[in-house]
Amino acid sequence: MWVSGNFAQLGDLQQSVLATRTGVEGEQETWRTQTNQLIDAWPDDAGLDLQSFSAAADTFGRVNGEFLQMLGAATGKANEALQAALNTASRAVNG
């Protein structure tokens, strides 16, 4: 039986996913700030449309953030499971 894995690559992937989530959250905050300024400047139908769109974007951003968090956690668990499998195989081979 041969068990191998690139633990560093999985770790890097997990860090990349979590960094992406952090970056997206920062961009969402910028969006929210700028959108609120525009909504205040446009108290007419255009502002109301922008407010509705902004609310939908916030919902999407929250769900996307949760997805990225779960993807990062799953990557970490995959790394742990691969290491456990490697340790089990190594003990079986080496006695």
C-alpha positions in Angstrom: 0.0 0.0 0.0 1.3 3.5 -0.9 0.0 6.5 0.9 1.4 9.9 0.1 0.3 13.5 0.2 1.6 17.0 -0.1 0.7 18.4 3.3 2.3 21.8 2.5 0.2 22.2 -0.6 -3.0 21.5 1.4 -1.9 23.9 4.1 -1.1 26.5 1.4 -4.5 26.0 -0.1 -6.2 26.4 3.2 -4.3 29.7 3.9 -5.2 30.9 0.4 -8.9 30.2 0.9 -8.9 32.0 4.2 -6.9 34.9 2.8 -9.5 35.2 0.0 -12.3 35.3 2.5 -10.5 38.1 4.4 -9.9 40.0 1.1 -13.6 39.6 0.1 -14.8 40.9 3.4 -12.6 44.0 3.1 -13.9 44.7 -0.4 -17.5 44.2 0.9 -16.8 46.8 3.6 -15.6 49.3 1.0 -18.6 48.5 -1.2 -20.9 49.1 1.8 -19.3 52.4 2.7 -19.4 53.7 -0.9 -23.0 52.5 -1.5 -24.3 54.1 1.7 -22.7 57.4 0.6 -24.4 57.1 -2.8 -27.8 56.2 -1.2 -27.6 59.3 1.0 -26.8 61.4 -2.1 -29.7 59.8 -4.2 -32.8 59.8 -2.0 -35.0 59.0 -5.1 -35.8 55.8 -6.9 -32.2 55.3 -8.0 -31.1 55.3 -4.4 -33.9 52.9 -3.5 -32.8 50.5 -6.3 -29.2 50.8 -5.2 -30.3 50.1 -1.6 -32.1 46.9 -2.7 -29.1 45.8 -4.8 -26.7 46.5 -1.9 -28.8 44.4 0.5 -28.7 41.5 -2.0 -24.9 42.0 -2.4 -24.6 41.9 1.4 -26.5 38.6 1.5 -24.4 37.1 -1.2 -21.2 38.3 0.5 -22.3 36.7 3.8 -23.1 33.4 2.2 -19.9 33.5 0.1 -17.9 34.2 3.3 -19.5 31.2 5.0 -18.8 29.0 2.0 -15.1 30.1 2.0 -14.9 29.5 5.7 -16.3 25.9 5.3 -14.0 25.3 2.3 -11.0 26.3 4.4 -12.1 24.1 7.3 -12.7 21.2 5.0 -9.2 21.6 3.5 -7.7 21.5 6.9 -9.7 18.4 7.8 -8.5 16.8 4.6 -4.9 17.5 5.5 -5.5 16.0 9.0 -7.2 12.9 7.6 -4.4 12.4 5.0 -1.8 12.7 7.8 -3.7 10.2 9.9 -3.9 7.8 7.0 -0.2 8.1 6.3 0.6 7.5 10.0 -1.7 4.4 10.0 -0.1 3.0 6.9 3.3 3.7 8.2 2.6 1.8 11.5 1.1 -1.1 9.5 4.2 -1.4 7.3 6.8 -0.7 10.0 5.0 -2.7 12.7 
